[in-house]
Amino acid sequence: MMFNRSKAWAAALLAAAFLAGATVSWAVRSRRPEPDPRGRGRGSEAMVAFLSRRLDLTAEQRDSVRAVFQRHRAAMDALWSDVHPRLDSLRQAMRGQIAAQLDSTRRERYLRLLAKHEHRHRMLGRGIDSMGGPH
Protein backbone atom coordinates (compact mmCIF):
# COMPACT_ATOMS: atom_id res chain seq x y z
CA MET A 1 0.00 0.00 0.00
CA MET A 2 2.81 2.42 0.88
CA PHE A 3 4.50 1.73 -2.45
CA ASN A 4 1.33 2.64 -4.38
CA ARG A 5 0.88 5.81 -2.34
CA SER A 6 4.48 6.79 -3.16
CA LYS A 7 3.81 6.23 -6.85
CA ALA A 8 0.68 8.35 -6.64
CA TRP A 9 2.57 11.19 -4.93
CA ALA A 10 5.35 10.95 -7.51
CA ALA A 11 2.83 11.09 -10.35
CA ALA A 12 1.05 14.05 -8.75
CA LEU A 13 4.34 15.87 -8.26
CA LEU A 14 5.34 15.19 -11.87
CA ALA A 15 1.97 16.48 -13.10
CA ALA A 16 2.29 19.60 -10.93
CA ALA A 17 5.80 20.25 -12.24
CA PHE A 18 4.58 19.85 -15.82
CA LEU A 19 1.70 22.27 -15.26
CA ALA A 20 3.99 24.79 -13.57
CA GLY A 21 6.43 24.55 -16.47
CA ALA A 22 3.68 24.94 -19.03
CA THR A 23 2.31 27.96 -17.18
CA VAL A 24 5.71 29.63 -16.99
CA SER A 25 6.34 28.85 -20.66
CA TRP A 26 3.01 30.39 -21.61
CA ALA A 27 3.74 33.43 -19.42
CA VAL A 28 7.14 33.90 -21.04
CA ARG A 29 5.69 33.71 -24.52
CA SER A 30 2.76 35.96 -23.66
CA ARG A 31 5.11 38.73 -22.49
CA ARG A 32 6.58 39.08 -25.99
CA PRO A 33 4.24 40.50 -28.63
CA GLU A 34 6.48 39.53 -31.56
CA PRO A 35 5.52 36.54 -33.68
CA ASP A 36 7.25 33.28 -32.91
CA PRO A 37 10.02 32.45 -35.41
CA ARG A 38 8.49 28.99 -35.88
CA GLY A 39 5.28 30.55 -37.15
CA ARG A 40 3.32 30.23 -33.92
CA GLY A 41 1.74 33.26 -32.31
CA ARG A 42 2.35 34.45 -28.78
CA GLY A 43 0.22 35.72 -25.97
CA SER A 44 -3.35 35.15 -25.00
CA GLU A 45 -4.73 35.80 -28.49
CA ALA A 46 -2.50 33.03 -29.82
CA MET A 47 -3.78 30.71 -27.10
CA VAL A 48 -7.39 31.64 -27.90
CA ALA A 49 -6.71 30.91 -31.58
CA PHE A 50 -5.01 27.60 -30.71
CA LEU A 51 -7.89 26.47 -28.50
CA SER A 52 -10.39 27.64 -31.09
CA ARG A 53 -8.72 25.53 -33.78
CA ARG A 54 -8.27 22.46 -31.59
CA LEU A 55 -11.65 22.59 -29.88
CA ASP A 56 -13.71 24.20 -32.65
CA LEU A 57 -14.90 26.93 -30.30
CA THR A 58 -17.91 29.07 -31.11
CA ALA A 59 -17.49 32.85 -31.26
CA GLU A 60 -19.15 33.11 -27.83
CA GLN A 61 -16.77 30.50 -26.37
CA ARG A 62 -13.76 32.33 -27.86
CA ASP A 63 -14.93 35.56 -26.23
CA SER A 64 -15.37 33.77 -22.89
CA VAL A 65 -11.91 32.18 -23.07
CA ARG A 66 -10.41 35.55 -24.03
CA ALA A 67 -12.13 37.10 -20.98
CA VAL A 68 -10.57 34.43 -18.72
CA PHE A 69 -7.12 35.35 -19.99
CA GLN A 70 -7.82 39.06 -19.52
CA ARG A 71 -9.15 38.50 -16.00
CA HIS A 72 -5.96 36.69 -14.98
CA ARG A 73 -3.47 38.85 -16.86
CA ALA A 74 -2.44 40.91 -13.83
CA ALA A 75 -1.84 37.78 -11.75
CA MET A 76 0.23 36.23 -14.56
CA ASP A 77 2.26 39.42 -14.88
CA ALA A 78 2.88 39.47 -11.14
CA LEU A 79 3.92 35.82 -11.21
CA TRP A 80 6.28 36.44 -14.11
CA SER A 81 7.79 39.46 -12.32
CA ASP A 82 8.55 37.17 -9.37
CA VAL A 83 9.70 34.14 -11.36
CA HIS A 84 11.78 35.82 -14.07
CA PRO A 85 14.63 37.07 -11.84
CA ARG A 86 14.73 33.75 -10.00
CA LEU A 87 14.82 31.87 -13.29
CA ASP A 88 17.68 34.06 -14.55
CA SER A 89 19.60 33.52 -11.32
CA LEU A 90 19.15 29.75 -11.53
CA ARG A 91 20.17 29.74 -15.19
CA GLN A 92 23.37 31.67 -14.35
CA ALA A 93 24.22 29.29 -11.49
CA MET A 94 23.73 26.27 -13.74
CA ARG A 95 25.87 27.78 -16.48
CA GLY A 96 28.63 28.50 -13.99
CA GLN A 97 28.50 24.95 -12.65
CA ILE A 98 28.59 23.51 -16.17
CA ALA A 99 31.54 25.73 -17.12
CA ALA A 100 33.37 24.55 -13.99
CA GLN A 101 33.14 20.95 -15.26
CA LEU A 102 34.89 21.74 -18.55
CA ASP A 103 38.55 22.01 -19.43
CA SER A 104 39.71 25.42 -20.68
CA THR A 105 39.22 24.63 -24.39
CA ARG A 106 35.69 23.30 -23.92
CA ARG A 107 34.82 26.08 -21.45
CA GLU A 108 35.82 28.68 -24.06
CA ARG A 109 33.68 26.90 -26.67
CA TYR A 110 30.80 26.66 -24.18
CA LEU A 111 30.97 30.38 -23.41
CA ARG A 112 31.02 31.22 -27.14
CA LEU A 113 28.04 28.91 -27.64
CA LEU A 114 26.14 30.68 -24.85
CA ALA A 115 27.01 34.10 -26.28
CA LYS A 116 25.81 33.02 -29.73
CA HIS A 117 22.59 31.67 -28.24
CA GLU A 118 21.98 34.89 -26.27
CA HIS A 119 22.66 37.02 -29.35
CA ARG A 120 20.26 34.94 -31.44
CA HIS A 121 17.63 35.14 -28.70
CA ARG A 122 17.95 38.95 -28.55
CA MET A 123 17.75 39.26 -32.33
CA LEU A 124 14.66 37.05 -32.55
CA GLY A 125 13.08 39.13 -29.80
CA ARG A 126 13.59 42.18 -31.98
CA GLY A 127 12.12 40.49 -35.03
CA ILE A 128 15.49 39.89 -36.71
CA ASP A 129 16.53 36.44 -37.86
CA SER A 130 20.03 34.97 -37.57
CA MET A 131 20.95 36.38 -40.99
CA GLY A 132 20.21 39.92 -39.82
CA GLY A 133 16.94 40.35 -41.66
CA PRO A 134 13.36 40.49 -40.47
CA HIS A 135 11.76 37.13 -39.81
Backbone hydrogen bonds, N-H to C=O, Kabsch-Sander energy under -0.5 kcal/mol:
donor,donor_aa,acceptor,acceptor_aa,energy
5,R,1,M,-2.1
6,S,2,M,-2.3
7,K,3,F,-2.0
8,A,4,N,-2.3
9,W,5,R,-2.6
10,A,6,S,-2.5
11,A,7,K,-2.6
12,A,8,A,-2.5
13,L,9,W,-2.7
14,L,10,A,-2.4
15,A,11,A,-2.5
16,A,12,A,-2.5
17,A,13,L,-2.5
18,F,14,L,-2.4
19,L,15,A,-2.6
20,A,16,A,-2.6
21,G,17,A,-2.5
22,A,18,F,-2.7
23,T,19,L,-2.4
24,V,20,A,-2.5
25,S,21,G,-2.7
26,W,22,A,-2.6
27,A,23,T,-2.6
28,V,24,V,-2.8
29,R,25,S,-2.5
30,S,26,W,-2.6
31,R,27,A,-1.1
31,R,28,V,-0.7
32,R,29,R,-1.0
36,D,40,R,-2.1
39,G,36,D,-2.2
46,A,42,R,-0.7
47,M,43,G,-1.8
48,V,44,S,-2.8
49,A,45,E,-2.4
50,F,46,A,-2.6
51,L,47,M,-2.9
52,S,48,V,-2.5
53,R,49,A,-2.4
54,R,50,F,-2.8
55,L,51,L,-2.8
56,D,52,S,-1.2
57,L,52,S,-0.8
62,R,58,T,-2.5
63,D,59,A,-2.3
64,S,60,E,-2.0
65,V,61,Q,-2.8
66,R,62,R,-2.7
67,A,63,D,-2.1
68,V,64,S,-1.8
69,F,65,V,-2.1
70,Q,66,R,-2.4
71,R,67,A,-2.7
72,H,68,V,-1.6
73,R,69,F,-0.5
73,R,70,Q,-0.8
76,M,72,H,-2.3
77,D,73,R,-2.8
78,A,74,A,-2.4
79,L,75,A,-2.4
80,W,76,M,-2.7
81,S,77,D,-2.4
82,D,78,A,-1.6
83,V,79,L,-2.9
84,H,80,W,-2.9
86,R,82,D,-0.8
87,L,83,V,-3.0
88,D,84,H,-2.5
89,S,85,P,-2.3
90,L,86,R,-2.4
91,R,87,L,-2.6
92,Q,88,D,-2.4
93,A,89,S,-2.3
94,M,90,L,-2.6
95,R,91,R,-2.4
96,G,92,Q,-2.4
97,Q,93,A,-2.3
98,I,94,M,-2.6
99,A,95,R,-2.8
100,A,96,G,-1.9
101,Q,97,Q,-0.6
101,Q,98,I,-1.4
102,L,99,A,-1.3
107,R,103,D,-3.0
108,E,104,S,-2.2
109,R,105,T,-2.0
110,Y,106,R,-2.9
111,L,107,R,-2.7
112,R,108,E,-2.1
113,L,109,R,-2.5
114,L,110,Y,-2.5
115,A,111,L,-2.3
116,K,112,R,-2.6
117,H,113,L,-2.5
118,E,114,L,-2.9
119,H,115,A,-2.5
120,R,116,K,-2.6
121,H,117,H,-2.6
122,R,118,E,-2.5
123,M,119,H,-2.5
124,L,120,R,-2.7
125,G,121,H,-1.9
126,R,122,R,-1.0
126,R,123,M,-0.6
127,G,124,L,-1.2
128,I,123,M,-3.1
129,D,133,G,-4.3
132,G,129,D,-2.1
135,H,127,G,-1.3
